[in-house]
Amino acid sequence: MKDSHSESYKAAGVDVTAGYEAVRLMKEHVERTRIKGAIDSIGGFGGLFELDPKEYDDPVLVSGTDGVGTKIKLAFLLDKHDTIGIDAVAMCVNDIICCGAKPLFFLDYIACGRNEPAKIASIVKGIADGCVESGCALIGGETAEHPGLMPEDEYDVGGFSVGIVSKKKIIDGTKVKEGDAIIGLASSGVHSNGFSLVRKVFGIDRREVLDEKLPDGRTLGEALLTPTKLYVKPVLELMKNVGVKAVSHITGGGFYENIPRSIPEGFTALINKGSWEVPYIFRLLQERGGISEHDIFNTFNMGIGMSIVVSADEADKAVGTLKSCGAEACVIGKIGRADKAIIIE
């Protein structure tokens, strides 16, 4: 593409040669994500993935798309761009596994005020890290310069993922029964939700605010920028060993919105809030923001990034399986019947 350049377009704010350099720099990261089925297509017009029809009975494709939200503002202030891509992947693939599906591939979309190849490659490194940890391939994406629409030093990241599951193995909550156990998987922190409130509470509009030291030795910025936990591999392993009945990815809307979405109408998620230790960052948020208990559980994950429903007699086995995969897990409640979809006490 050495002959492809436009001085007129560059003068208008778009440097196509910077885009070519960004692609060159990101290739090594994309290559790390290659899995069976992925076909080399970087730089082409579409991402290619070959399905093996013998691998799944009645295969069903499951898709998910999401972005990172205003958490990106912290990446700008800290000038740290190599983890935000993990969030973009996690927000998609963690949703997909709630249906019992294995993520196959991911595509990203990066919009920026000005294409800085090294910065774009750093973002893609994070995306590739998330794909590797989730066992899916990064098969394509798009980087678009938007001069005049957004500041030159800012960007936004979104993504799209597709997974696969056998039709008879789709997890849809229909097998949930009264007395079933609810298992919680620990989060890595705030993840990628509620950052408009986070930024308001801490007054995050300049770098100095993020330098505050927390009791665990991290700065506030380090704690808040910690990427979203990826649950794909532990949950897929759990599904091989235990009859998983329902899964909920706890994102925006917290406990009150997400857990009820995974269980049938007429049942109640009875959550014992003393069954796990709520991370310090949430207690700090609640204290400084004067946030009610209902609102904080209705906005943040409170230290539990995913809930899983299994039969009570398989709860111990489920927790053990998850822990053997490196996931922190514990029983946080049970399925009951009440007028409310969820009760936290």
ZIHUFEN-V327385 format. One record per pair of residues at least 6 apart in sequence whose C-alpha atoms are under 7 Angstrom apart, sorted by the first residue. I is the first residue (numbers start at 1). J is the second residue. Records with the same first field share a line. If there is no record, write none. Layout:
I = J  J
This chain:
5 = 16  17
9 = 15
13 = 147
14 = 145
18 = 115  116  117
19 = 115  117
21 = 117
22 = 117  118  120  121
25 = 121
26 = 121  124
29 = 125  128
30 = 128  138
33 = 128  131  132  136  137  138
34 = 137
35 = 136  137
37 = 49  50  51
38 = 48  49  50  137  139
39 = 48  49
41 = 47  48  139
42 = 139  140
46 = 140
47 = 139  140
48 = 139
56 = 166
57 = 166
58 = 166  167
59 = 164  165  166  167
60 = 164  165  166  167
61 = 162  163  164  165
62 = 96  101  162  163  164
63 = 96  161  162  163
64 = 92  95  96  160  161  162
65 = 92  159  160  161
66 = 88  91  92  158  159  160
67 = 88  157  158  159
68 = 87  88  157  158  192
69 = 192
70 = 195  196
71 = 192  195
74 = 225
75 = 81
76 = 154
77 = 206  207
78 = 207
81 = 119  122  123
82 = 122  123  125  126
83 = 126  227
84 = 123  126  227
85 = 123  124  126  127
86 = 126  127  129  130  227  228
87 = 192  227  228
88 = 157  158  159
89 = 127  130  131  159
90 = 130  228  229  230
92 = 160  161
93 = 103  161
94 = 230  231  232  249
95 = 249
96 = 103  163
97 = 232
98 = 171  247  248  249
99 = 170  171  172
100 = 165  169  170  171
101 = 163  164  165
102 = 163  164  165
103 = 136  161  162  163  164
104 = 136  137  162  163  164
105 = 136  137  138  139  161  162
106 = 136  137  138  139  159  160  161  162
107 = 138  139  140  141  159  160  161
108 = 140  141  142  158  159  160
109 = 141  142  143  157  158  159
110 = 142  143  144  155  156  157  158
111 = 143  144  145  146  155  156  157
112 = 144  145  146  154  155  156
113 = 145  146  147  150  151  152  153  154  155
114 = 145  147  152  153
115 = 145
128 = 138
131 = 137  138
134 = 230  232  233
171 = 245  246
172 = 246
173 = 245  246  262  263  264
174 = 264
175 = 245
176 = 245  263
177 = 335
178 = 335  336  337
179 = 312  334  335  336
180 = 309  310  311  312  334  335
181 = 309  310  311  312  315  331  333  334  335
182 = 307  308  309  310  331  332  333  334
183 = 307  308  309  329  330  331  332
184 = 304  306  307  308  329  330  331  332
185 = 304  305  306  307  327  328  329  330
186 = 303  304  305  328  329
187 = 229  303  304  305
188 = 226  228  229
189 = 226  303
190 = 224  300  301
191 = 227  228
192 = 228
193 = 251  252  300
194 = 252  299  300
201 = 285  288  289
210 = 219  220  221
211 = 219  220  221
212 = 219  220
213 = 219  220
214 = 220
234 = 322  325  327
238 = 318  321  322
242 = 314  318
243 = 310
244 = 309  310
245 = 309  310
246 = 262  263  308  309
247 = 262  307  308  309
248 = 258  259  262  306  307  308
249 = 258  305  306  307
250 = 258  301  305  306
251 = 300  301
252 = 299  300
253 = 298  299  300
254 = 297  298  299  300  301
255 = 297  298  301
256 = 297  298  342
257 = 298
260 = 269  341  342
266 = 337
267 = 335  336  337  338  341
268 = 335  336  337  338  340  341  342
269 = 334  335  336  341  342  343
270 = 333  334  335  336  342  343  344
271 = 332  333  334  343  344  345
272 = 332  333  344  345
273 = 344  345
275 = 332
278 = 302  303
279 = 303
282 = 302
286 = 296
319 = 329  330
322 = 329
323 = 329
